[in-house]
Amino acid sequence: MINNQMASDKLAIQTKSTKYAYMKPQNKSNKNNNSTQSLSTDTNKDKNLLTPPNSPEVISRTTIQYTNRKKISSTYEYNNRILAAKRNGNIRLVMSEYMSMKKNSVQMTHHTYNLVLEAHAILRREGTPLTTMMKIYNEMVSRQIQPNTYTFVLMIRTLCKRDVEVQKTVAMLKRQSARIGHDNEDVSLLEAEDNIMKALAIFHHAVSDGISINTFEVEIFNQLLRVLSHYGGTIDANFVYGQLEQPHVQAKPNSATYAALINLFGRAHDIDMALYYYDVYTKVKDSLGPHDTSYIFNALVDCHLKCGLLDGALHVVEHEMVDNGIKLTCIPYNSIIRHYCATNAMDQAEALIDRLIKGHEEDETKYPSPDASSYGPILSAYCQDNRWEEATRIYESLVKTDITKAYGNLANYALLCLTHNDRNKALSVIEDMTKARLEPDPVLAERIITSFAQAGEVAQAIGALHTIQKSMSSRSLSKGANHLMEAALEIILDCTGVRQILQTMHTVMSMVKVAPPFEMYKALIEGYFDQTNESPQLLTTADFDLLFHAAVNVYGRPEESASSSLGDIVMQLLQDMRACDIEAPENLYQLVLSQLQCMGDIESESRWKFALDCIHPTVAQEEDEDDIIIQISEEDKDQVSEETAPAAVVVATPTFSKAEIISNEVLKAITNGNTREAIRIFEDRIICKGLIPTPEVMRDVIALAGKQGDIQSALTLYNNSIYAFKDIPDIQTKDAAIYMATNSILIGYAQNGEMEKAKVYYDRIKAMGHYPDSNGYASLLLGSAKCATDEATDALVIYEEAKRHHVKPTTFFYNVVISKLAKARKLDSALCLFEEMRQFKIPANSITYGAIISASVRSGSEAQSRRLFGEMLSSPSYQPRVGPFNNMMQFYVRQHPDRERVLEYFQELRRRHIKPSPHSYKLLMEAYTHIAPYDMPMAHKLLGDMERCDRLRPQATHYATLIYSYGILQRDVQSAERVIFEMKRTKIHPDEAVYQAMIDTLISNDALEKAEIYYRELQEDKHLQKSGSPYIENLFIRGYAEKGDLVKAEKIFDAMSDDKYTQKDKVIREPSTFEAMIRAYLENDQLEKAKLILSKMVKRDFPPKVVGVVADLVLE
């Protein structure tokens, strides 16, 4: 309750550190201090002087008159300048003139202060406190300049408006705090402004002068009453209303006055006083002139509800409003709905909405249709009670209304979806917000993105990041920069490959203009050097730019440079960069050079300069100016006058044409993930202007757009480039430009797995008389892996074709081919290519060694594997990566079980300061769980170690390892099920590997019916990203065969498909599936049916060796 016991002659407003006293102005008469008498005395004294001096009084009066005229003139000029600044909307200039007046002791009037106060009232940014305005007003009073009516009205109106702002903001922040789970410190600061108390103090000041209040408009009284109604300040309200009823006050109460009073006393739970003012209104309403009576009745409904009188509120709506002929709107019904929800009676709230819908359908003039404010309270209540299904039902109705003011309810529902692991639905809420021109707050955006990352759905998390980017304005992105960076870091910590890390960093850095945190840079550089041989990358200039910045930020620190020197890291990056046919741009050269110089690493600085001097000679050869001086021709020399002063030396600097500059702008837009802007720049500033883009830049633009997965934009840029290149006059240059662009679009389609379209551009390149470059061939090979079975054969075919056409091979090309050979266990072929790289002096990087070691490991050659691993460690070009260590650990877990060897490689990993990957921990767990004697406590301890030591969150695959050991190796079904329970308790969602391990456990332990329950759960799991692999189905075929139930085995087999293109929603049969079905028939003496399955398998495009192994089962 606001207490307004204030003295009329002295009113004080308390701020943070100053108490301002409001004194009733005292009338002071200017006295002459008996000047006439003094003048007479002086004259008598000076009678005897021959030439009497001028009278001091006459001099003083003249000076004062002149000074006053000057001050008045200065005041007038200053006021005019302040008025002009106010009209121009320049609050800074207003305050500058005001401060200048104070500094120069220029006389200020009430008009001066009114101008400055009005400028603050009009020009202040919404949401800012009135500290400066109050300070100016207090200064005005302290200088005994009497505020006039306009001053009082201006201050009261602005303070009331600010108080309403604070009320709304505080309510919003409290709702936000409830959503995010912690208090907002801004709430206490806002509430401490106490704007209504300051407004009341000024109102009392106006009352005390006995004049100003007489001409107040009624709206000023109403504003005070409306604000007071929020606080239930009845004493102050009675005082304000009492002044309004004074006979000398010109304003009289209107309908808004009574509505405010009814609301106010309702909030104070004083129904009698509320009804008293309603009764007063009914007596005088005919004298109030035309007005909207619904405001009174809406206030009356709300008043009854605040006092807990639901029946009274319903009576007002259903009888009194109807009897008075008032058209019903949603407002009173929404008040009743809020009351139902506050008392946890959502069923009655929904029943009321159903009545409104039905009534509106029957007579829309009598019943209103529910709006967003009708559904909002119910949705909020269900969200608070964690009732997801009911909330979803209400949400579907809510989004069909105007939701532009329903942000809080939408945000609550999105968070509820996250609680129930429906991340896609939460993301769709953001899309609904965007349609309504609402923006998610940074905390909500961070939680949605992080939820995908924490569930191991990295691709979806990156997609969510893109959705958030489109839904937020640049200002909101800037304000939420820290939250978005945290979300991006969460994604990066869960990324499985460097490509995902780069994609995430490119996206978030295009959203917020702040430098990435150290942890992000470190994750990127570690991810790059930890990438396994199975994932060779085709990186762009923009990717390497990020990698070099990461290297400088991470290894530029003394504590990090102890494990690996910056010089070694950047030299490896440079080598990899050149292997991708990319040269280091000038900015990267300078970036690294400056850091090495700061660190005092002279040796590395020399190596860096030597490696790039041939590209950037102008930096290192400042002394040898003869090569870079522009020579003056002999003809020009003859024209130079002998009197002309010696010409200054002109140094050649690279100049860029307009087309080159705009082409680089297109590349920059693509690098930032803004393909629309890139296309707009290209079409508006290159095509429409008749310019020709730089072919090399467009090559990178098209390749980068394709790599980002936006193949349609890549195609648009390709078509625009070809259109522009046709205007190149030189035939050879034109041919080269079209070839580069076509090669890039081929790479884009191939890397996105669209091999049919890639083949179109492959044929187009051949029709031009060319062949793809080595990166093009490597991309074709990567793409073909998605739709071919014998990858090694494809690899060798592409390798031979590239070699036949004298395509210059790169490290990337060899890495891809060797990786494919490694997967097929073709060690001899892989070693031949590895040796060929040495002959051609093509540097092998860590990925190369990882691939060749993988080939050796897969072939089972222990001696060869250890030899190659040792050679890799001693190689000058070696940079630490986790992949080869994982290969060796896997070798000693699965092929030659030896726990001591596994631990040996893991300890070496630690010794070299290489961060283990999640797969490293999986292999380490397998060493304890798959190699007897089993050490399950140690395996469980590793789940904690990976989080504590390496900030790696345990994944479902780690729990699958435990389940497999308990259920299959140790035949302990109960312990296997406990692992499932523990995993769900820690909110880790099971993946296919977990289901497979659990189903295998149950089938192997004669619990087929229970396995079927898990299978149904797997099929109904909407949050699981299914791979389409048939291994679980193979288990059931085996299980049913063991039970002799071939009908169910056939049902599983028949439900699968052989067509992976048109039936992508079905599980595709693999050789292992045909083998499982054939074994099922053979075990149950059904040889003929087994032969039918074999004939179906033969028709598939499986490698002959694979088919031969299965055929041997039938022919035995």
Secondary structure, DSSP 8 states (H G I E B T S, - for coil): -------SSEEEEE-SS-EEEEE---------SSHHHHHHHHHHHTTT-SS----HHHHHHHHHHHHHHHHHHHHHHHHHHHHHHHHTT-HHHHHHHHHHHHHTT----HHHHHHHHHHHHHHS-TT---HHHHHHHHHHHHTT----HHHHHHHHHHHHHHHHHHHHHHHHHHHHHHHHTS--THHHHHHTT-HHHHHHHHHHHHHHTSSGGGG--HHHHHHHHHHHHHHT-HHHHHHHHHHHT-TT------HHHHHHHHHHHHHTT-HHHHHHHHHHHHHHGGGS-S--THHHHHHHHHHHHHTT-HHHHHHIIIIIHHHTT----HHHHHHHHHHHHHTT-HHHHHHHHHHHHHHHHH-TTTS----HHHHHHHHHHHHHTT-HHHHHHHHHHHTTS--TT-HHHHHHHHHHHHHTT-HHHHHHHHHHHHHTT----HHHHHHHHHHHHHTT-HHHHHHHHHHHHHHS-HHHHHHTHHHHHHHHHHHHHH-SSHHHHHHHHHHHHHH--S---HHHHHHHHHHHHH--TT------HHHHHHHHHHHHHHHTSHHHHTTS-HHHHHHHHHHHHHHTT----HHHHHHHHHHHHHHT-HHHHHHHHHHHTTT-HHHH-SS-GGGTB----HHHHHHS-TTS------B------HHHHHHHHHHHHHHTT-HHHHHHHIIIIIITTT----HHHHHHHHHHHHHTT-HHHHHHHHHHHHHHHTT-SSHHHHHHHHHHHHHHHHHHHHHTT-HHHHHHHHHHHHHTT----HHHHHHHHHHHTTT-S-HHHHHHHHHHHHHHTT----HHHHHHHHHHHHHTT-HHHHHHHHHHHHHTT----HHHHHHHHHHHHHTT-HHHHHHHHHHHHH-TT----HHHHHHHHHIIIIIS--HHHHHHHHHHHHHTT----HHHHHHHHHHHHTSSS--HHHHHHHHHHHHHHH-----HHHHHHHHHIIIIIS--HHHHHHHHHHHHHTT----HHHHHHHHHHHHHTT-HHHHHHHHHHHHH-TT-------HHHHHHHHHHHHHT-HHHHHHHHHHSBS-TTT-TTS-B--HHHHHHHHHHHHHTT-HHHHHHHHHHHHHS---HHHHHHHHHHHH-
